[in-house]
């Protein structure tokens, strides 16, 4: 089972998502999973392409999102029209379960990713809030809600069961904050923030699927598509590392070199 975890670090919000990405990567590796990390400035489309040359069953993304894209490490990639995942490369996620902790991508991108062949997509239809380490470490509480569905998925639970575990974990902390609202000065804000996160986080695609149902594709086909689109001269230059040694070997064999 191969898992890709991508998490960049750019600002206050991504401090939380970066910590989540790091912690879930450590956890998955401790359980024996083959994990590829795209952390920090590696959270870009180019590194995504390279990492998907090998099939991945589960893709986890934590960072900024907009309605039609997962932003990735934004400068300069997103601002020049090359987000981590957009409509034009949604098919890279075909056959996979996609789990995102990001704002807004559930509005448009989720549908496109599912239409392009992904098994399921976890994502938010509005902004998502992060917690802060105050009188209580609310940051870690929020991260715990994000980790819970992944634990369920790797233990063989369905997408729906994983999603339900997120709701249950959110409700646990919501009730905890309510019961301590007079003692914890910042419990009220985090209570409402977590209620919001719970209500806007959705799942799309096959809710009865498990990780065993994934049929991940790779980006190798994109390499061939690119080669086929090149002119004969450009194709010869790009493929030179392959054919030049072969020709040299044949010439040496014939005693010409």
Secondary structure, DSSP 8 states (H G I E B T S, - for coil): -EEEEEE---SHHHHHHHHHHHHHHHHHHHTT-EEEEEEGGG-SHHHHHHHTTS--SEEEEES-EETTEE--S-TTTGGGT--SB-GGGGGGGTTSEEEEESSSTTTTHHHHHHHTT-SEEEEESS------BSSSBHHHHHHHHHHHHHHHHHTT--HHHHHHHHHHHHHHHHHHHHHTTTT-TTHHHHHHHHHHHHHHEEEEE-TT--GGG-----SHHHHHHHHHHS-HHHHHHHTHHHHHHHHHHHHHHTT--
